[in-house]
């Protein structure tokens, strides 16, 4: 993503739009951490013409959870579940030992997106142990 160390929602939004435009066929989207939260915000706010078959999100912060995790531009709308209803498969992954994003953020997503699949794991940390085999298996 552009300016990864200092993200701006408008820049990332534009990049996501461009990337989605270039995709064809069955679309599976995977997002990690801040990027995953921005992708989630984009999908809840923008009209996406293409059909998205799956959304897989790892270690995604829940913005507005507390004073530290505050980024108003990326906070989700109250009707996020309705806005994502056209995506048949949404899966959240979070490791209990994530040293960056608190594990409690996963429960917030489970509450606002009750039809999402929640995968809680141990020992993978924030970078998921640099092994996405289980995510790839879920996508297959």
N, C-alpha and C positions, 0 to 999 in steps of 0.2 A: 504494500500500500504506500501511497505517496506520503511523505513526511511522517513516517512511522513513529519516530521519537516524539513528535509534537503534532498529533493528529488534529485535523480540522474537519468537522462533520461535512461541510459543503464539498471539500476536496474528495473525501472518501466516498461520499454519495455519488459524485460525478464519475468516479472510477468504477464503482459498483454498477452504475447504469451502463457504462460503456462495455464492461465485461459481460453483463447479461445480454446486451444487444448482440454480441458476437457468438452466443451459445445457440446450439440447435439440438434437437432430439430431447431425450429424457434428461432433465436438469436435476442434478443433485448438488446442493450447496453445502460447503463445510466452512465453518468459521471458528476461529480460536480467540479467546480473550477479548480484548477491546474490539478487534476486527469482527468477531462474532456478534458483539452487542450492536455495532454499527450496522451490520448486515440485517440483524433482527429489526432494528429501528427502520431501516430503509424499506424492508418488506412490509412493515406495518403501516407505513405512510404513503408509499408510492404505488401507483397502478403498474403492475408488471403484466405485460401482455402474454408472456410465455408461461407455459405450465411448469410448475416446480414440483417434482415428484418427491423430493425429500430435503430436509433441512437438518443438518447435524452440527451441533454447537458444543464446543469444548471449553470449559473453564471460563465461562462468560460472566462478567460482572453485571450485577443488577444495579443500575444507576438510580440513585436516590435512596439507597439502602441506609446510608448514614452520611455524616458530614464529609468523610473522606471520599466516598464513592458518589460524587456529585458531578454530573455533567448534564445540565438541563437540556441541551440540544438532543441528547440521545435517550432521554427518559421515554419510556413506552407509553402509548395512550392507554386509557382505562379499558378501551374495547379491543385490546390487542388480540384476544382470542378470536373474536369475530373477524378481525381483519386478516388473520392468518388461516382462517377456516378452509381456504382452497388448497392449502398445502396438506396432503394426506398423511405425511409422516414427518414428525418433528421429534428429534432426539437430543436431549441434553446429557452431557457427560461432565462429571466433576470428581476429582480425587479428594478424599478427605484430608490429605496432607498437602494440598495446594498452598504454597508459601506466598502467593501473590493475591489471588482472589479468594476471600473466605468461603468455606464450604457452605455456610448458611445461605449464600446467594442462590444456590440451587433450589432450596425450598421455596424461595420467592417465585422462581419460574414455575415450579410445580403447582403453586397455588393459582397463578394467573393463567396458566396454560394446562388445564387439567387433562386434556387428551394427549399431551406430549408424553413420550417415553422418557423416563428418568433413569440414568445409569450412574450409580454411585460406585466408586471403586476406591481401593487403597493402594498406596505406594507409587502413584504415578506422577505426583507433583503437578506443577503448573504446566510444564512442557510435555506432559503425558508420557514421560520416559522416552521421548523421541521414538515412540512406537505406536503407530495408528492402525495396527493390524485388526484390532477389535472394531474400530470404526469402519474400516474397509469391509470387514465381514458384515456389519450391519447394512452398509450401502448395497452390497451384493444381494 
